[in-house]
Amino acid sequence: MTEFQDITGTNMIECDFTVRSEDYSKYLLQDETILKVKIVVKKIFRSVDVTPEGFPKRLRFDSVNAIAAIVPPAMRGSPSKELWDPNKDVGKEIKFNPLE
């Protein structure tokens, strides 16, 4: 294992791991869209220093969010040609229910 220092100066070690499950969390939105969301962990790092009980004092993760939408056919259309303006994209809160 390779030891290195993170940005706080903590000595860290990259850990090997095996993925046991990588299921999506699914949510049904009020407009009938289904959102599938999961966090994909790419790497895990632990500090060299441990607590008196033997646990690492720090853990760090390198991960990405994977998000997919299953949109009802009636809501699909051609993409907009308008440039995205984050100042106008206020959005609104919509209700959802967890699936499964």
Biopython code that builds the backbone (N, CA, C, O; Angstrom):
import numpy as np
from Bio.PDB.StructureBuilder import StructureBuilder

atoms = [
    (1, "MET", "N", (0.831, -1.176, 0.000)),
    (1, "MET", "CA", (0.000, 0.000, 0.000)),
    (1, "MET", "C", (0.879, 1.243, 0.000)),
    (1, "MET", "O", (1.919, 1.300, 0.656)),
    (2, "THR", "N", (0.426, 2.232, -0.755)),
    (2, "THR", "CA", (1.166, 3.475, -0.862)),
    (2, "THR", "C", (0.663, 4.472, 0.167)),
    (2, "THR", "O", (-0.541, 4.691, 0.307)),
    (3, "GLU", "N", (1.593, 5.066, 0.876)),
    (3, "GLU", "CA", (1.240, 6.077, 1.868)),
    (3, "GLU", "C", (1.495, 7.450, 1.267)),
    (3, "GLU", "O", (2.487, 7.650, 0.567)),
    (4, "PHE", "N", (0.599, 8.398, 1.540)),
    (4, "PHE", "CA", (0.752, 9.762, 1.055)),
    (4, "PHE", "C", (0.085, 10.711, 2.038)),
    (4, "PHE", "O", (-0.621, 10.280, 2.949)),
    (5, "GLN", "N", (0.314, 12.011, 1.847)),
    (5, "GLN", "CA", (-0.328, 13.017, 2.695)),
    (5, "GLN", "C", (-1.458, 13.683, 1.926)),
    (5, "GLN", "O", (-1.302, 14.042, 0.759)),
    (6, "ASP", "N", (-2.616, 13.846, 2.603)),
    (6, "ASP", "CA", (-3.715, 14.571, 1.977)),
    (6, "ASP", "C", (-3.503, 16.069, 2.167)),
    (6, "ASP", "O", (-2.472, 16.486, 2.695)),
    (7, "ILE", "N", (-4.459, 16.874, 1.745)),
    (7, "ILE", "CA", (-4.275, 18.331, 1.800)),
    (7, "ILE", "C", (-4.190, 18.874, 3.221)),
    (7, "ILE", "O", (-3.714, 19.991, 3.424)),
    (8, "THR", "N", (-4.642, 18.102, 4.206)),
    (8, "THR", "CA", (-4.540, 18.554, 5.600)),
    (8, "THR", "C", (-3.238, 18.110, 6.245)),
    (8, "THR", "O", (-2.977, 18.430, 7.404)),
    (9, "GLY", "N", (-2.411, 17.366, 5.493)),
    (9, "GLY", "CA", (-1.153, 16.872, 6.041)),
    (9, "GLY", "C", (-1.283, 15.531, 6.740)),
    (9, "GLY", "O", (-0.325, 15.052, 7.347)),
    (10, "THR", "N", (-2.465, 14.918, 6.661)),
    (10, "THR", "CA", (-2.686, 13.615, 7.290)),
    (10, "THR", "C", (-2.108, 12.516, 6.413)),
    (10, "THR", "O", (-2.340, 12.505, 5.204)),
    (11, "ASN", "N", (-1.360, 11.590, 7.003)),
    (11, "ASN", "CA", (-0.842, 10.448, 6.257)),
    (11, "ASN", "C", (-1.987, 9.479, 5.986)),
    (11, "ASN", "O", (-2.667, 9.030, 6.909)),
    (12, "MET", "N", (-2.191, 9.163, 4.702)),
    (12, "MET", "CA", (-3.308, 8.320, 4.275)),
    (12, "MET", "C", (-2.794, 7.107, 3.510)),
    (12, "MET", "O", (-1.708, 7.134, 2.932)),
    (13, "ILE", "N", (-3.594, 6.044, 3.519)),
    (13, "ILE", "CA", (-3.302, 4.813, 2.786)),
    (13, "ILE", "C", (-4.522, 4.478, 1.935)),
    (13, "ILE", "O", (-5.652, 4.535, 2.421)),
    (14, "GLU", "N", (-4.301, 4.127, 0.663)),
    (14, "GLU", "CA", (-5.397, 3.686, -0.189)),
    (14, "GLU", "C", (-5.757, 2.253, 0.182)),
    (14, "GLU", "O", (-4.877, 1.406, 0.336)),
    (15, "CYS", "N", (-7.045, 1.984, 0.325)),
    (15, "CYS", "CA", (-7.524, 0.657, 0.732)),
    (15, "CYS", "C", (-8.161, -0.062, -0.448)),
    (15, "CYS", "O", (-8.848, 0.555, -1.263)),
    (16, "ASP", "N", (-7.935, -1.350, -0.535)),
    (16, "ASP", "CA", (-8.629, -2.171, -1.514)),
    (16, "ASP", "C", (-9.999, -2.520, -0.942)),
    (16, "ASP", "O", (-10.151, -2.648, 0.272)),
    (17, "PHE", "N", (-10.993, -2.673, -1.809)),
    (17, "PHE", "CA", (-12.325, -3.041, -1.340)),
    (17, "PHE", "C", (-13.061, -3.784, -2.438)),
    (17, "PHE", "O", (-12.705, -3.695, -3.613)),
    (18, "THR", "N", (-14.087, -4.517, -2.043)),
    (18, "THR", "CA", (-14.934, -5.253, -2.965)),
    (18, "THR", "C", (-16.351, -4.708, -2.854)),
    (18, "THR", "O", (-16.882, -4.569, -1.752)),
    (19, "VAL", "N", (-16.958, -4.401, -3.986)),
    (19, "VAL", "CA", (-18.335, -3.903, -3.995)),
    (19, "VAL", "C", (-19.268, -5.085, -3.778)),
    (19, "VAL", "O", (-19.237, -6.055, -4.535)),
    (20, "ARG", "N", (-20.092, -5.000, -2.751)),
    (20, "ARG", "CA", (-21.055, -6.069, -2.460)),
    (20, "ARG", "C", (-22.395, -5.811, -3.124)),
    (20, "ARG", "O", (-23.099, -6.747, -3.504)),
    (21, "SER", "N", (-22.742, -4.560, -3.261)),
    (21, "SER", "CA", (-24.016, -4.199, -3.873)),
    (21, "SER", "C", (-23.874, -2.809, -4.465)),
    (21, "SER", "O", (-23.244, -1.933, -3.872)),
    (22, "GLU", "N", (-24.450, -2.615, -5.613)),
    (22, "GLU", "CA", (-24.370, -1.314, -6.259)),
    (22, "GLU", "C", (-25.724, -0.952, -6.854)),
    (22, "GLU", "O", (-25.817, -0.505, -7.998)),
    (23, "ASP", "N", (-26.773, -1.153, -6.055)),
    (23, "ASP", "CA", (-28.128, -0.889, -6.518)),
    (23, "ASP", "C", (-28.418, 0.608, -6.568)),
    (23, "ASP", "O", (-27.814, 1.403, -5.848)),
    (24, "TYR", "N", (-29.352, 0.964, -7.430)),
    (24, "TYR", "CA", (-29.839, 2.334, -7.492)),
    (24, "TYR", "C", (-30.906, 2.553, -6.427)),
    (24, "TYR", "O", (-31.650, 1.631, -6.091)),
    (25, "SER", "N", (-30.984, 3.757, -5.902)),
    (25, "SER", "CA", (-32.160, 4.205, -5.161)),
    (25, "SER", "C", (-33.094, 4.769, -6.218)),
    (25, "SER", "O", (-32.668, 5.530, -7.086)),
    (26, "LYS", "N", (-34.378, 4.396, -6.146)),
    (26, "LYS", "CA", (-35.337, 4.830, -7.168)),
    (26, "LYS", "C", (-36.419, 5.682, -6.528)),
    (26, "LYS", "O", (-36.895, 5.394, -5.430)),
    (27, "TYR", "N", (-36.798, 6.744, -7.243)),
    (27, "TYR", "CA", (-37.803, 7.678, -6.749)),
    (27, "TYR", "C", (-38.806, 7.972, -7.857)),
    (27, "TYR", "O", (-38.421, 8.230, -8.998)),
    (28, "LEU", "N", (-40.094, 7.932, -7.520)),
    (28, "LEU", "CA", (-41.159, 8.280, -8.453)),
    (28, "LEU", "C", (-41.552, 9.730, -8.188)),
    (28, "LEU", "O", (-42.035, 10.064, -7.107)),
    (29, "LEU", "N", (-41.338, 10.588, -9.187)),
    (29, "LEU", "CA", (-41.685, 12.000, -9.055)),
    (29, "LEU", "C", (-43.158, 12.206, -9.369)),
    (29, "LEU", "O", (-43.786, 11.354, -9.997)),
    (30, "GLN", "N", (-43.712, 13.333, -8.936)),
    (30, "GLN", "CA", (-45.145, 13.575, -9.120)),
    (30, "GLN", "C", (-45.537, 13.662, -10.591)),
    (30, "GLN", "O", (-46.715, 13.502, -10.910)),
    (31, "ASP", "N", (-44.589, 13.910, -11.499)),
    (31, "ASP", "CA", (-44.901, 13.947, -12.934)),
    (31, "ASP", "C", (-44.715, 12.577, -13.599)),
    (31, "ASP", "O", (-44.726, 12.472, -14.825)),
    (32, "GLU", "N", (-44.544, 11.518, -12.772)),
    (32, "GLU", "CA", (-44.392, 10.122, -13.222)),
    (32, "GLU", "C", (-42.995, 9.790, -13.740)),
    (32, "GLU", "O", (-42.775, 8.681, -14.227)),
    (33, "THR", "N", (-42.055, 10.715, -13.650)),
    (33, "THR", "CA", (-40.665, 10.419, -13.979)),
    (33, "THR", "C", (-40.076, 9.555, -12.870)),
    (33, "THR", "O", (-40.364, 9.768, -11.692)),
    (34, "ILE", "N", (-39.256, 8.586, -13.245)),
    (34, "ILE", "CA", (-38.540, 7.769, -12.264)),
    (34, "ILE", "C", (-37.078, 8.205, -12.281)),
    (34, "ILE", "O", (-36.428, 8.187, -13.326)),
    (35, "LEU", "N", (-36.568, 8.597, -11.113)),
    (35, "LEU", "CA", (-35.150, 8.932, -10.973)),
    (35, "LEU", "C", (-34.426, 7.755, -10.360)),
    (35, "LEU", "O", (-34.878, 7.186, -9.366)),
    (36, "LYS", "N", (-33.300, 7.387, -10.953)),
    (36, "LYS", "CA", (-32.438, 6.336, -10.411)),
    (36, "LYS", "C", (-31.129, 7.006, -10.005)),
    (36, "LYS", "O", (-30.477, 7.656, -10.823)),
    (37, "VAL", "N", (-30.747, 6.846, -8.738)),
    (37, "VAL", "CA", (-29.588, 7.551, -8.187)),
    (37, "VAL", "C", (-28.714, 6.575, -7.414)),
    (37, "VAL", "O", (-29.224, 5.737, -6.671)),
    (38, "LYS", "N", (-27.398, 6.680, -7.585)),
    (38, "LYS", "CA", (-26.479, 5.916, -6.738)),
    (38, "LYS", "C", (-25.144, 6.636, -6.665)),
    (38, "LYS", "O", (-24.779, 7.410, -7.551)),
    (39, "ILE", "N", (-24.434, 6.361, -5.599)),
    (39, "ILE", "CA", (-23.081, 6.872, -5.428)),
    (39, "ILE", "C", (-22.128, 5.734, -5.768)),
    (39, "ILE", "O", (-22.210, 4.652, -5.186)),
    (40, "VAL", "N", (-21.234, 5.978, -6.702)),
    (40, "VAL", "CA", (-20.249, 4.975, -7.102)),
    (40, "VAL", "C", (-18.924, 5.338, -6.437)),
    (40, "VAL", "O", (-18.314, 6.352, -6.776)),
    (41, "VAL", "N", (-18.484, 4.515, -5.496)),
    (41, "VAL", "CA", (-17.219, 4.751, -4.799)),
    (41, "VAL", "C", (-16.098, 4.167, -5.648)),
    (41, "VAL", "O", (-16.099, 2.977, -5.963)),
    (42, "LYS", "N", (-15.131, 5.025, -6.019)),
    (42, "LYS", "CA", (-14.013, 4.579, -6.851)),
    (42, "LYS", "C", (-12.803, 4.198, -6.018)),
    (42, "LYS", "O", (-12.103, 3.235, -6.332)),
    (43, "LYS", "N", (-12.556, 4.957, -4.951)),
    (43, "LYS", "CA", (-11.402, 4.691, -4.091)),
    (43, "LYS", "C", (-11.763, 5.019, -2.651)),
    (43, "LYS", "O", (-12.613, 5.868, -2.385)),
    (44, "ILE", "N", (-11.101, 4.331, -1.728)),
    (44, "ILE", "CA", (-11.254, 4.595, -0.301)),
    (44, "ILE", "C", (-9.863, 4.786, 0.286)),
    (44, "ILE", "O", (-8.943, 4.021, -0.003)),
    (45, "PHE", "N", (-9.722, 5.813, 1.110)),
    (45, "PHE", "CA", (-8.461, 6.097, 1.784)),
    (45, "PHE", "C", (-8.714, 6.158, 3.282)),
    (45, "PHE", "O", (-9.753, 6.650, 3.723)),
    (46, "ARG", "N", (-7.767, 5.658, 4.060)),
    (46, "ARG", "CA", (-7.870, 5.749, 5.522)),
    (46, "ARG", "C", (-6.586, 6.355, 6.057)),
    (46, "ARG", "O", (-5.519, 6.241, 5.453)),
    (47, "SER", "N", (-6.718, 7.003, 7.211)),
    (47, "SER", "CA", (-5.533, 7.593, 7.828)),
    (47, "SER", "C", (-4.661, 6.503, 8.423)),
    (47, "SER", "O", (-5.150, 5.447, 8.824)),
    (48, "VAL", "N", (-3.372, 6.770, 8.474)),
    (48, "VAL", "CA", (-2.435, 5.850, 9.118)),
    (48, "VAL", "C", (-2.706, 5.846, 10.620)),
    (48, "VAL", "O", (-2.652, 4.797, 11.263)),
    (49, "ASP", "N", (-2.996, 7.022, 11.174)),
    (49, "ASP", "CA", (-3.285, 7.137, 12.609)),
    (49, "ASP", "C", (-4.628, 6.489, 12.924)),
    (49, "ASP", "O", (-5.595, 6.631, 12.176)),
    (50, "VAL", "N", (-4.667, 5.778, 14.042)),
    (50, "VAL", "CA", (-5.902, 5.115, 14.462)),
    (50, "VAL", "C", (-6.268, 5.547, 15.881)),
    (50, "VAL", "O", (-5.434, 6.053, 16.633)),
    (51, "THR", "N", (-7.533, 5.334, 16.223)),
    (51, "THR", "CA", (-8.009, 5.620, 17.578)),
    (51, "THR", "C", (-7.518, 4.519, 18.515)),
    (51, "THR", "O", (-7.013, 3.499, 18.045)),
    (52, "PRO", "N", (-7.655, 4.702, 19.828)),
    (52, "PRO", "CA", (-7.270, 3.635, 20.760)),
    (52, "PRO", "C", (-8.011, 2.315, 20.496)),
    (52, "PRO", "O", (-7.521, 1.237, 20.834)),
    (53, "GLU", "N", (-9.206, 2.421, 19.884)),
    (53, "GLU", "CA", (-9.978, 1.214, 19.566)),
    (53, "GLU", "C", (-9.527, 0.560, 18.262)),
    (53, "GLU", "O", (-9.998, -0.525, 17.919)),
    (54, "GLY", "N", (-8.619, 1.208, 17.532)),
    (54, "GLY", "CA", (-8.092, 0.634, 16.299)),
    (54, "GLY", "C", (-8.771, 1.110, 15.025)),
    (54, "GLY", "O", (-8.484, 0.589, 13.948)),
    (55, "PHE", "N", (-9.669, 2.092, 15.122)),
    (55, "PHE", "CA", (-10.351, 2.610, 13.938)),
    (55, "PHE", "C", (-9.553, 3.762, 13.342)),
    (55, "PHE", "O", (-8.914, 4.513, 14.080)),
    (56, "PRO", "N", (-9.580, 3.917, 12.007)),
    (56, "PRO", "CA", (-8.876, 5.050, 11.396)),
    (56, "PRO", "C", (-9.457, 6.367, 11.899)),
    (56, "PRO", "O", (-10.667, 6.491, 12.088)),
    (57, "LYS", "N", (-8.584, 7.348, 12.112)),
    (57, "LYS", "CA", (-9.054, 8.663, 12.557)),
    (57, "LYS", "C", (-9.744, 9.421, 11.422)),
    (57, "LYS", "O", (-10.598, 10.271, 11.674)),
    (58, "ARG", "N", (-9.379, 9.120, 10.187)),
    (58, "ARG", "CA", (-9.989, 9.778, 9.028)),
    (58, "ARG", "C", (-10.250, 8.770, 7.924)),
    (58, "ARG", "O", (-9.476, 7.836, 7.717)),
    (59, "LEU", "N", (-11.351, 8.975, 7.221)),
    (59, "LEU", "CA", (-11.665, 8.229, 6.005)),
    (59, "LEU", "C", (-11.966, 9.231, 4.903)),
    (59, "LEU", "O", (-12.589, 10.264, 5.147)),
    (60, "ARG", "N", (-11.527, 8.928, 3.703)),
    (60, "ARG", "CA", (-11.829, 9.765, 2.541)),
    (60, "ARG", "C", (-12.278, 8.845, 1.411)),
    (60, "ARG", "O", (-11.840, 7.700, 1.301)),
    (61, "PHE", "N", (-13.162, 9.382, 0.576)),
    (61, "PHE", "CA", (-13.708, 8.607, -0.525)),
    (61, "PHE", "C", (-13.576, 9.398, -1.818)),
    (61, "PHE", "O", (-13.756, 10.616, -1.837)),
    (62, "ASP", "N", (-13.260, 8.696, -2.892)),
    (62, "ASP", "CA", (-13.307, 9.271, -4.231)),
    (62, "ASP", "C", (-14.533, 8.647, -4.875)),
    (62, "ASP", "O", (-14.572, 7.435, -5.083)),
    (63, "SER", "N", (-15.536, 9.458, -5.194)),
    (63, "SER", "CA", (-16.793, 8.906, -5.690)),
    (63, "SER", "C", (-17.412, 9.813, -6.747)),
    (63, "SER", "O", (-17.022, 10.970, -6.902)),
    (64, "VAL", "N", (-18.381, 9.265, -7.468)),
    (64, "VAL", "CA", (-19.181, 10.026, -8.431)),
    (64, "VAL", "C", (-20.647, 9.692, -8.195)),
    (64, "VAL", "O", (-20.980, 8.609, -7.713)),
    (65, "ASN", "N", (-21.510, 10.624, -8.536)),
    (65, "ASN", "CA", (-22.945, 10.388, -8.471)),
    (65, "ASN", "C", (-23.419, 9.930, -9.842)),
    (65, "ASN", "O", (-23.141, 10.583, -10.848)),
    (66, "ALA", "N", (-24.134, 8.809, -9.885)),
    (66, "ALA", "CA", (-24.720, 8.310, -11.125)),
    (66, "ALA", "C", (-26.225, 8.542, -11.041)),
    (66, "ALA", "O", (-26.886, 8.036, -10.133)),
    (67, "ILE", "N", (-26.767, 9.311, -11.991)),
    (67, "ILE", "CA", (-28.182, 9.665, -11.976)),
    (67, "ILE", "C", (-28.761, 9.409, -13.362)),
    (67, "ILE", "O", (-28.191, 9.820, -14.373)),
    (68, "ALA", "N", (-29.907, 8.720, -13.394)),
    (68, "ALA", "CA", (-30.607, 8.463, -14.649)),
    (68, "ALA", "C", (-32.080, 8.775, -14.446)),
    (68, "ALA", "O", (-32.611, 8.611, -13.348)),
    (69, "ALA", "N", (-32.737, 9.223, -15.508)),
    (69, "ALA", "CA", (-34.168, 9.522, -15.442)),
    (69, "ALA", "C", (-34.898, 8.702, -16.494)),
    (69, "ALA", "O", (-34.474, 8.627, -17.647)),
    (70, "ILE", "N", (-35.996, 8.093, -16.081)),
    (70, "ILE", "CA", (-36.895, 7.416, -17.009)),
    (70, "ILE", "C", (-38.106, 8.335, -17.130)),
    (70, "ILE", "O", (-38.943, 8.411, -16.231)),
    (71, "VAL", "N", (-38.176, 9.030, -18.260)),
    (71, "VAL", "CA", (-39.182, 10.076, -18.457)),
    (71, "VAL", "C", (-40.351, 9.514, -19.262)),
    (71, "VAL", "O", (-40.137, 8.839, -20.270)),
    (72, "PRO", "N", (-41.588, 9.784, -18.828)),
    (72, "PRO", "CA", (-42.752, 9.315, -19.586)),
    (72, "PRO", "C", (-42.738, 9.867, -21.016)),
    (72, "PRO", "O", (-42.328, 11.007, -21.232)),
    (73, "PRO", "N", (-43.186, 9.063, -22.000)),
    (73, "PRO", "CA", (-43.169, 9.510, -23.402)),
    (73, "PRO", "C", (-43.874, 10.849, -23.630)),
    (73, "PRO", "O", (-43.437, 11.634, -24.472)),
    (74, "ALA", "N", (-44.940, 11.118, -22.906)),
    (74, "ALA", "CA", (-45.689, 12.365, -23.101)),
    (74, "ALA", "C", (-44.871, 13.597, -22.715)),
    (74, "ALA", "O", (-45.176, 14.703, -23.163)),
    (75, "MET", "N", (-43.852, 13.425, -21.902)),
    (75, "MET", "CA", (-43.037, 14.563, -21.456)),
    (75, "MET", "C", (-41.786, 14.762, -22.302)),
    (75, "MET", "O", (-41.058, 15.737, -22.112)),
    (76, "ARG", "N", (-41.531, 13.855, -23.226)),
    (76, "ARG", "CA", (-40.329, 13.950, -24.055)),
    (76, "ARG", "C", (-40.556, 14.904, -25.216)),
    (76, "ARG", "O", (-41.682, 15.077, -25.682)),
    (77, "GLY", "N", (-39.489, 15.515, -25.672)),
    (77, "GLY", "CA", (-39.569, 16.427, -26.806)),
    (77, "GLY", "C", (-38.180, 16.742, -27.305)),
    (77, "GLY", "O", (-37.193, 16.174, -26.836)),
    (78, "SER", "N", (-38.109, 17.640, -28.249)),
    (78, "SER", "CA", (-36.816, 18.059, -28.784)),
    (78, "SER", "C", (-36.103, 18.922, -27.750)),
    (78, "SER", "O", (-36.742, 19.673, -27.013)),
    (79, "PRO", "N", (-34.783, 18.812, -27.698)),
    (79, "PRO", "CA", (-34.037, 19.655, -26.759)),
    (79, "PRO", "C", (-34.188, 21.135, -27.120)),
    (79, "PRO", "O", (-34.352, 21.486, -28.288)),
    (80, "SER", "N", (-34.130, 21.973, -26.126)),
    (80, "SER", "CA", (-34.209, 23.413, -26.330)),
    (80, "SER", "C", (-32.918, 23.910, -26.968)),
    (80, "SER", "O", (-31.837, 23.390, -26.691)),
    (81, "LYS", "N", (-33.039, 24.907, -27.812)),
    (81, "LYS", "CA", (-31.861, 25.547, -28.423)),
    (81, "LYS", "C", (-31.372, 26.717, -27.562)),
    (81, "LYS", "O", (-30.304, 27.276, -27.811)),
    (82, "GLU", "N", (-32.165, 27.079, -26.548)),
    (82, "GLU", "CA", (-31.846, 28.209, -25.680)),
    (82, "GLU", "C", (-30.657, 27.870, -24.790)),
    (82, "GLU", "O", (-30.581, 26.776, -24.231)),
    (83, "LEU", "N", (-29.723, 28.822, -24.663)),
    (83, "LEU", "CA", (-28.583, 28.630, -23.772)),
    (83, "LEU", "C", (-29.063, 28.610, -22.327)),
    (83, "LEU", "O", (-29.977, 29.347, -21.958)),
    (84, "TRP", "N", (-28.446, 27.769, -21.522)),
    (84, "TRP", "CA", (-28.824, 27.652, -20.117)),
    (84, "TRP", "C", (-28.308, 28.843, -19.336)),
    (84, "TRP", "O", (-27.134, 29.197, -19.433)),
    (85, "ASP", "N", (-29.182, 29.457, -18.565)),
    (85, "ASP", "CA", (-28.824, 30.583, -17.708)),
    (85, "ASP", "C", (-29.083, 30.170, -16.264)),
    (85, "ASP", "O", (-30.241, 30.072, -15.856)),
    (86, "PRO", "N", (-28.024, 29.925, -15.475)),
    (86, "PRO", "CA", (-28.230, 29.462, -14.099)),
    (86, "PRO", "C", (-28.993, 30.461, -13.237)),
    (86, "PRO", "O", (-29.597, 30.074, -12.237)),
    (87, "ASN", "N", (-28.974, 31.749, -13.610)),
    (87, "ASN", "CA", (-29.713, 32.755, -12.837)),
    (87, "ASN", "C", (-31.222, 32.631, -13.036)),
    (87, "ASN", "O", (-31.996, 33.014, -12.158)),
    (88, "LYS", "N", (-31.640, 32.104, -14.176)),
    (88, "LYS", "CA", (-33.069, 31.927, -14.455)),
    (88, "LYS", "C", (-33.565, 30.551, -14.028)),
    (88, "LYS", "O", (-34.771, 30.337, -13.903)),
    (89, "ASP", "N", (-32.651, 29.628, -13.806)),
    (89, "ASP", "CA", (-33.022, 28.240, -13.486)),
    (89, "ASP", "C", (-33.263, 28.101, -11.981)),
    (89, "ASP", "O", (-32.457, 27.510, -11.263)),
    (90, "VAL", "N", (-34.371, 28.648, -11.523)),
    (90, "VAL", "CA", (-34.697, 28.612, -10.105)),
    (90, "VAL", "C", (-35.341, 27.283, -9.757)),
    (90, "VAL", "O", (-35.084, 26.731, -8.687)),
    (91, "GLY", "N", (-36.167, 26.770, -10.638)),
    (91, "GLY", "CA", (-36.819, 25.492, -10.403)),
    (91, "GLY", "C", (-37.906, 25.585, -9.354)),
    (91, "GLY", "O", (-38.157, 26.644, -8.780)),
    (92, "LYS", "N", (-38.542, 24.455, -9.120)),
    (92, "LYS", "CA", (-39.555, 24.386, -8.079)),
    (92, "LYS", "C", (-39.462, 23.025, -7.412)),
    (92, "LYS", "O", (-39.022, 22.046, -8.014)),
    (93, "GLU", "N", (-39.876, 22.986, -6.182)),
    (93, "GLU", "CA", (-39.850, 21.740, -5.431)),
    (93, "GLU", "C", (-41.012, 20.859, -5.887)),
    (93, "GLU", "O", (-42.144, 21.327, -6.009)),
    (94, "ILE", "N", (-40.724, 19.580, -6.136)),
    (94, "ILE", "CA", (-41.795, 18.661, -6.503)),
    (94, "ILE", "C", (-41.791, 17.478, -5.546)),
    (94, "ILE", "O", (-40.760, 17.128, -4.972)),
    (95, "LYS", "N", (-42.944, 16.878, -5.385)),
    (95, "LYS", "CA", (-43.081, 15.753, -4.469)),
    (95, "LYS", "C", (-42.587, 14.478, -5.137)),
    (95, "LYS", "O", (-42.621, 14.346, -6.361)),
    (96, "PHE", "N", (-42.126, 13.538, -4.306)),
    (96, "PHE", "CA", (-41.657, 12.255, -4.813)),
    (96, "PHE", "C", (-41.925, 11.180, -3.769)),
    (96, "PHE", "O", (-42.140, 11.466, -2.591)),
    (97, "ASN", "N", (-41.905, 9.938, -4.235)),
    (97, "ASN", "CA", (-42.042, 8.783, -3.348)),
    (97, "ASN", "C", (-40.916, 7.807, -3.640)),
    (97, "ASN", "O", (-40.640, 7.520, -4.805)),
    (98, "PRO", "N", (-40.262, 7.292, -2.610)),
    (98, "PRO", "CA", (-39.240, 6.264, -2.835)),
    (98, "PRO", "C", (-39.891, 4.992, -3.383)),
    (98, "PRO", "O", (-40.994, 4.627, -2.975)),
    (99, "LEU", "N", (-39.208, 4.326, -4.301)),
    (99, "LEU", "CA", (-39.671, 3.045, -4.834)),
    (99, "LEU", "C", (-38.846, 1.931, -4.226)),
    (99, "LEU", "O", (-37.668, 2.126, -3.929)),
    (100, "GLU", "N", (-39.433, 0.790, -4.040)),
    (100, "GLU", "CA", (-38.791, -0.415, -3.499)),
    (100, "GLU", "C", (-38.437, -0.246, -2.072)),
    (100, "GLU", "O", (-37.889, -1.162, -1.459)),
]
sb = StructureBuilder()
sb.init_structure("model")
sb.init_model(0)
sb.init_chain("A")
sb.init_seg("    ")
for serial, (resi, resn, name, xyz) in enumerate(atoms, 1):
    if name == "N":
        sb.init_residue(resn, " ", resi, " ")
    sb.init_atom(name, np.array(xyz, "f"), 0.0, 1.0, " ", f" {name:<3s}", serial, name[0])
structure = sb.get_structure()
